[in-house]
Amino acid sequence: MEKSKNPFMGAIEEICEEKGIDKDVVIETVEAALAAAYRKDYGKPKQIIRSKMDPVTGQADMFRVYEVVETEEEVKEKEQELTLDQAQKFNKKVKVGEEIVLPLEHHEEFGRIAAQTAKQVIIQRIREAERDMLFKEFKDKEGEILNATVQQLEGRNVVVSLGKANANLYPADQVREERYYVGQRIKVYLKEVAETARGPQIIVSRSDKELITGLFRLEVPEINAGTVEIKNVAREAGSRTKMSVIATEDKIDPVGSCVGQRGTRVQAVLAEIGEEKIDIVLWDEDVEQYIMNALSPAKTRRIVINSKENKATVYVDADSFSLAIGKGGQNVRLASKLTGWGIDVVLDEEQKMDSEPIDSAQGKQNEPQTESNIDSDKTNDTTAEKKEAKPAKKTPKKNKSK
């Protein structure tokens, strides 16, 4: 771009470089400001005034604009409209609905009030241009993982800096176990960008499951290459996450790729989310196998699928019963979210001992606990102790012979 020797245009070019704004946008802003200033000093409020600026010399020409209507009866505003007969005095080829543009007298200097008006309009338009640029920049980044710095704590809301703009981390998007402090550096998931009169409103999240997806995408090159695909993620933020993966090429271990050599890749993800645990399982198109994988580390004996109700009954051994359910029903609940199937966990018939099924939707037994049921939080030793507590049978005494 050729540098202008005109001081005014030089100032505009400087603003463009400093703010990162397109020069054409600033020139349009200045043209609107000059037209407003000219109308204020030399015209009337309802007149339509336009300005055209030379982008090199900075010379501005002023014009008055009229709309052409058919007859005098159709004229609603004399300062803005001309009849066809009046308009054809300036341009014989003009038609109804077109515009007549007439040049105005050139004034070297505007008055003080006009200059102030121009300045205010320029500042306002430049701010609008900056807001539009910020909105477009961050709108394009929706769904990405960004570096952020905690800027301010406003009650339960956390304001973080993304560099050029601030974003809101609302309580619903925070991890309950996390504590935030000013200056803290964190990674966030850019959840939503909305346009408002005060500029773009940016919402970020630490609890969204897409944060896990994005973090693995940053750490695992095979995911970006398309050779490993994340099929689904089920997350209870701050506690535990289950993620299913699949390889799109042979000889690639999708789980191993996400874990990394000696666990380096998964450890890098864990470093960003604190104490949260991550289970990475293999996705399978076979529903039974997929559910078995999702319930790991628990081992299942067999699965009965009810396709009509979209439910699966999973039979496990006694030593895997508590593990399959998880603390507070978390393991079976996450497995259900991951697979999209309702899962009931029961003891296998040989070891059932009158146990009721565990519903994945509730994470607890369907019926109140009875003496014949097995509590998932207790071990089988309790039952064994009850059996041992029964008195032994007495053997009848033999009569002594005389």
Protein Blocks (a to p, Z undefined) as FASTA:
>chain_A
ZZdfbfklmmmmmmmmmnopafklmmmmmmmmmmmmmmmmmmcfkbccdddddfklopac
ddddddddfblmlpmblklcccfklmmmmomkbcehiacdddddddfbdcfklmmmmmmm
mmmmmmmmmmmmmmmmmmmmgoiacddddfbdghjbccddehjaccdddfklpcfkbccd
ehiacddddfbdcddfkbpcddddfkbmklmmmmmmmmmmklmnopaccfbdcddehiac
cdddddfbehiafklmmnogghlmmmmmmmmnojaccddddddfblklmmmmmmpcbdcf
bdcddfknopacddddfklmmmmnoghhlmmmmmmmmnopacdddddfklnnopacddfk
lopafbdcdfkbccfkbcfklmmmmmmmpccdddddddddZZ
